[in-house]
Amino acid sequence: MTQTPQPPEYDRTGAYPEFDREVIPPAPPSPGTVLVSLPKTRPIVTYTLLVVTILTFLLQQGSSALYGFDLVAALGMKVNESIAKGEFWRLITPMFLHGSFLHIAFNMYALNVFGPGLERHFGHTRFLVLYFLSGFAGNVASFMFSTAPSLGSSTAIFGLLGAEGVFLYRNQRLLGGSARRALNNIVMIAIINLLIGLSPGIDNWGHLGGLIGGTLFTWFGGPVLSLDGIYPTLSLVDTRETREVVLAGLADVLLFALLAVGIIYLRGN
């Protein structure tokens, strides 16, 4: 009776004891198969933003319990009169402030969904610039068109939404059909959320400004992917030059800063 030989036992260390603990190399890819390695950037900035925003919300709750009102929000939320008097930090700080648990929960969920993937392709620094620039653009738009005080990181989140859409659109040839389907989903998410933003008490101008800011920066400074390497093992590399990224960021900041200064000047006269 012939016995079928059994494969060597595999243990959790990734070694085969029967072969003196030597790791057997993986089988070569089948003909026509292309192995593409993706960037392995860990989403450090995304997780840092999550932690900082949550800690800020806890400070808000603590100040409310201690003083009877939200001192942190009072010092940092978007208030047009205060900005016009020179408190320009209020065009940045609102993206770390929130009005309720549901408010911060929704925004942090969105950051956790879009942040890691974008940071992987943008890199730490460019992703951080994208986040702050989107929040700044959203607060400038809110300052221009809305008189109501506002707070929340949704300005920056909408910038990430716009960035995701542009990234998928610019690189859909390499990313394939899944990218096109994801792009359709991004467009629908943006439209639905902007429609929801028409409800009372929601700063839709901030959302729209953040969306525009993130879209512009990514169009002119976001990753443009290409394949590099030797067949069949290839890597996705970003062909965008550093100077293009820097110029895109500076132009975006300058555009919205000039809009803010222009509005302050016009309202003062």
C-alpha positions as CSV (number, residue, x, y, z in Angstrom):
1,M,0.0,0.0,0.0
2,T,1.5,3.3,-1.1
3,Q,1.3,6.2,1.3
4,T,0.9,9.8,0.1
5,P,3.8,11.8,1.4
6,Q,2.6,14.5,3.9
7,P,3.8,18.1,3.6
8,P,6.2,19.3,6.3
9,E,4.6,20.7,9.4
10,Y,4.5,24.6,9.5
11,D,4.9,26.3,12.9
12,R,4.1,29.9,13.9
13,T,7.6,31.1,13.4
14,G,7.3,30.7,9.7
15,A,9.8,27.8,9.6
16,Y,9.7,24.1,8.7
17,P,11.2,22.0,11.5
18,E,11.9,19.0,9.2
19,F,14.2,21.2,7.0
20,D,16.4,22.4,9.9
21,R,14.2,25.4,10.4
22,E,15.0,26.9,7.0
23,V,12.2,29.0,5.5
24,I,11.0,27.7,2.1
25,P,10.9,30.6,-0.4
26,P,7.5,31.5,-1.9
27,A,6.6,30.1,-5.2
28,P,7.3,32.4,-8.2
29,P,4.3,34.2,-9.6
30,S,2.4,32.5,-12.4
31,P,2.9,33.9,-15.9
32,G,1.1,37.2,-16.4
33,T,1.0,38.0,-12.7
34,V,2.3,41.3,-11.6
35,L,3.2,41.9,-8.0
36,V,2.7,45.6,-7.0
37,S,4.0,46.8,-3.7
38,L,2.1,49.6,-2.0
39,P,3.6,52.4,0.2
40,K,3.9,51.1,3.8
41,T,3.6,54.5,5.5
42,R,2.0,54.1,9.0
43,P,-0.8,56.6,9.6
44,I,1.0,58.3,12.5
45,V,-0.4,61.7,11.6
46,T,-4.0,60.4,11.4
47,Y,-3.8,58.8,14.8
48,T,-2.1,61.9,16.3
49,L,-4.9,64.1,15.0
50,L,-7.5,61.6,16.4
51,V,-5.8,61.7,19.9
52,V,-5.3,65.5,19.9
53,T,-9.0,66.2,18.9
54,I,-10.3,63.7,21.4
55,L,-8.2,65.2,24.2
56,T,-9.4,68.7,23.2
57,F,-13.0,67.5,23.5
58,L,-12.2,66.2,27.0
59,L,-10.8,69.6,27.9
60,Q,-14.0,71.1,26.6
61,Q,-16.1,68.8,28.8
62,G,-13.8,69.5,31.8
63,S,-14.0,73.3,31.4
64,S,-17.8,73.1,31.1
65,A,-18.0,71.1,34.4
66,L,-15.5,73.4,36.1
67,Y,-16.7,76.9,34.9
68,G,-20.2,76.2,33.9
69,F,-19.5,77.0,30.2
70,D,-17.2,75.8,27.5
71,L,-14.1,78.0,28.0
72,V,-12.0,76.1,25.4
73,A,-14.7,76.6,22.7
74,A,-15.1,80.3,23.7
75,L,-11.4,80.9,23.1
76,G,-11.1,78.9,19.9
77,M,-14.3,78.7,17.9
78,K,-14.9,80.7,14.8
79,V,-16.4,84.0,15.8
80,N,-16.4,86.6,13.0
81,E,-16.2,89.6,15.2
82,S,-13.2,88.2,17.0
83,I,-11.4,87.3,13.8
84,A,-12.0,90.8,12.4
85,K,-10.3,92.2,15.6
86,G,-7.2,90.1,14.9
87,E,-7.8,86.7,16.5
88,F,-6.7,84.9,13.4
89,W,-6.1,81.6,15.2
90,R,-9.8,81.2,15.1
91,L,-9.4,80.2,11.4
92,I,-7.5,77.1,12.5
93,T,-8.5,76.1,16.0
94,P,-12.2,75.4,15.3
95,M,-11.2,72.1,13.5
96,F,-10.2,70.7,16.9
97,L,-13.4,71.7,18.7
98,H,-16.8,70.0,18.8
99,G,-20.2,70.7,20.2
100,S,-21.3,67.2,21.3
101,F,-20.3,63.6,21.5
102,L,-22.2,62.7,18.3
103,H,-20.5,65.6,16.6
104,I,-16.9,64.4,17.4
105,A,-17.8,60.7,16.9
106,F,-19.0,61.3,13.4
107,N,-16.0,63.4,12.4
108,M,-13.4,61.1,14.0
109,Y,-15.0,58.1,12.3
110,A,-14.7,59.9,9.0
111,L,-11.1,60.8,9.8
112,N,-10.3,57.2,10.6
113,V,-11.9,56.0,7.3
114,F,-10.2,58.5,4.9
115,G,-7.0,59.4,6.8
116,P,-4.9,56.2,6.8
117,G,-5.3,55.6,3.0
118,L,-4.6,59.2,2.1
119,E,-1.6,59.4,4.5
120,R,-0.1,56.2,3.0
121,H,0.0,57.8,-0.5
122,F,0.5,61.5,0.5
123,G,3.1,60.8,3.2
124,H,3.1,62.3,6.7
125,T,4.0,65.9,5.9
126,R,1.8,66.4,2.8
127,F,-1.2,64.8,4.6
128,L,-0.8,67.1,7.6
129,V,-0.6,70.1,5.2
130,L,-3.8,68.8,3.5
131,Y,-5.6,68.5,6.8
132,F,-4.7,71.9,8.1
133,L,-5.1,73.7,4.8
134,S,-8.6,72.2,4.3
135,G,-9.7,73.2,7.8
136,F,-8.3,76.7,7.2
137,A,-10.0,77.0,3.8
138,G,-13.3,75.9,5.3
139,N,-13.2,78.4,8.2
140,V,-12.3,81.2,5.8
141,A,-15.3,80.3,3.7
142,S,-17.5,80.2,6.8
143,F,-16.0,83.6,7.9
144,M,-16.9,85.0,4.5
145,F,-20.4,83.8,4.1
146,S,-21.8,82.8,7.5
147,T,-22.2,85.1,10.5
148,A,-22.9,82.3,13.0
149,P,-20.2,81.0,15.3
150,S,-19.0,77.5,14.3
151,L,-16.7,74.7,15.3
152,G,-15.8,71.2,14.2
153,S,-13.3,69.3,12.1
154,S,-15.8,68.7,9.3
155,T,-14.1,71.5,7.4
156,A,-10.9,69.4,7.3
157,I,-12.9,66.1,6.7
158,F,-14.5,67.6,3.6
159,G,-11.0,68.5,2.4
160,L,-10.0,64.8,2.8
161,L,-13.1,63.9,0.9
162,G,-12.1,66.2,-2.0
163,A,-8.6,64.9,-1.9
164,E,-9.7,61.3,-2.1
165,G,-11.8,62.1,-5.1
166,V,-9.0,63.9,-7.0
167,F,-6.5,61.2,-6.1
168,L,-8.8,58.4,-7.4
169,Y,-9.6,60.4,-10.6
170,R,-5.9,61.3,-11.4
171,N,-4.8,57.7,-10.8
172,Q,-7.7,55.6,-12.0
173,R,-5.8,54.2,-15.0
174,L,-3.4,52.5,-12.6
175,L,-5.8,51.7,-9.8
176,G,-8.4,50.2,-12.2
177,G,-12.1,49.6,-12.0
178,S,-12.2,49.6,-8.2
179,A,-10.9,53.2,-8.2
180,R,-13.7,54.3,-10.6
181,R,-16.3,52.7,-8.4
182,A,-14.8,54.3,-5.3
183,L,-14.8,57.7,-7.1
184,N,-18.5,57.4,-7.8
185,N,-19.1,56.6,-4.1
186,I,-17.0,59.7,-3.0
187,V,-19.0,61.9,-5.3
188,M,-22.3,60.6,-3.9
189,I,-21.0,61.0,-0.3
190,A,-20.0,64.6,-0.9
191,I,-23.4,65.4,-2.5
192,I,-25.4,63.8,0.2
193,N,-23.5,65.5,3.0
194,L,-23.7,68.9,1.3
195,L,-27.5,68.4,1.0
196,I,-27.6,67.4,4.7
197,G,-25.6,70.5,5.4
198,L,-28.6,72.6,4.2
199,S,-30.3,71.8,7.5
200,P,-30.4,74.5,10.2
201,G,-27.5,74.7,12.5
202,I,-24.9,73.2,10.1
203,D,-22.1,75.3,8.7
204,N,-22.3,74.2,5.1
205,W,-20.1,77.1,3.9
206,G,-17.3,75.6,6.0
207,H,-17.9,72.2,4.4
208,L,-17.8,73.7,0.9
209,G,-14.7,75.7,1.6
210,G,-12.9,72.7,3.0
211,L,-13.9,70.6,0.0
212,I,-12.6,73.3,-2.4
213,G,-9.3,73.7,-0.4
214,G,-8.5,70.0,-0.3
215,T,-9.5,69.5,-3.9
216,L,-7.3,72.4,-5.2
217,F,-4.3,71.3,-3.1
218,T,-4.5,67.7,-4.3
219,W,-5.1,68.6,-7.9
220,F,-1.9,70.6,-8.1
221,G,0.1,69.0,-5.4
222,G,-1.3,65.5,-4.8
223,P,0.3,62.2,-5.7
224,V,0.5,61.2,-9.4
225,L,1.3,57.5,-9.4
226,S,3.5,55.5,-11.8
227,L,4.8,52.0,-11.8
228,D,8.5,51.5,-11.2
229,G,10.6,48.4,-10.9
230,I,11.5,45.2,-12.8
231,Y,8.7,42.8,-14.0
232,P,7.0,41.0,-12.3
233,T,7.7,42.9,-9.1
234,L,6.7,46.6,-9.4
235,S,6.1,49.5,-7.0
236,L,3.7,52.4,-7.0
237,V,5.8,55.6,-6.9
238,D,4.7,59.3,-6.8
239,T,6.1,61.3,-9.7
240,R,5.0,64.6,-8.3
241,E,8.0,66.9,-7.7
242,T,8.5,68.4,-4.3
243,R,8.5,72.0,-5.7
244,E,5.0,71.4,-7.1
245,V,3.7,70.3,-3.7
246,V,5.3,73.3,-2.0
247,L,3.9,75.7,-4.6
248,A,0.4,74.2,-4.4
249,G,0.4,74.5,-0.7
250,L,1.6,78.1,-0.7
251,A,-0.8,79.1,-3.4
252,D,-3.8,77.5,-1.6
253,V,-2.9,79.2,1.7
254,L,-2.3,82.6,0.0
255,L,-5.6,82.4,-1.8
256,F,-7.7,81.8,1.3
257,A,-5.6,84.2,3.4
258,L,-6.2,87.0,0.9
259,L,-9.9,86.2,0.8
260,A,-10.0,86.5,4.6
261,V,-8.0,89.8,4.6
262,G,-10.2,91.2,1.8
263,I,-13.4,90.4,3.7
264,I,-12.0,92.1,6.8
265,Y,-11.1,95.2,4.8
266,L,-14.4,95.4,3.1
267,R,-16.4,95.0,6.3
268,G,-14.3,97.6,8.0
269,N,-15.2,100.1,5.4
